[in-house]
Amino acid sequence: MIDRDRPDDVQPVIDAALAGLRRQSVTIPSPWNARALCDRLAALRGRPIHLVPGSRFGWWFDHLWIAGDNADFIVWADRSSPVHQRHGVLHEIGHLVLGHAGVLVEPGADLNALRPHLGYDDPDEVEAECFATTAGLLAETRPGAAVGTLTPEDRAAADRLAAMVGAEAVRWT
């Protein structure tokens, strides 16, 4: 039994999760491509994973995983550095892969109230951070430009999430 309160016991959890993904033919893309990884995980889990740009909600540096009824949403810091983007997306994927509880959002919710908090008192945050760091080392040191590639489905999902929480409409370019 792993003691989740002891930081030196976290790495075996991460190694086991990454080994489990490899056994299911899911690897961390190199060069880095968030969309490709999300598509592989979505196929494995049987539900879509949408990448939602944080700038849609006025976020610049935060990331968040929202577990919807039929899909997952990873809100990512699309206007931060490529390395920060990769790390943040991997952190949220870490929550998903490690079986943590995703944030649930009700219509009219204030997404700013759900923004992540600094600090890692929660063992789930420590695990997700360790997952992101370890998985990030498996990707190329120079992240690929595909980090922010949005599909039409991602844009529609971002618009639905924004409408649900009352955010302003945007024009996609």
Secondary structure, 3 states (H helix, E strand, C coil): CCCCCCHHHHHHHHHHHHHHHHHCCCCCCCCCCHHHHHHHHHHHHCCCEEEEEHHHHCCCCCCEEEECCCCEEEEECCCCCHHHHHHHHHHHHHHHHCCCCCECCCCCCCHHHHCCCCCCCCHHHHHHHHHHHHHHHHCCCCCCHHHHCCCHHHHHHHHHHHHHHCCCCCCCC
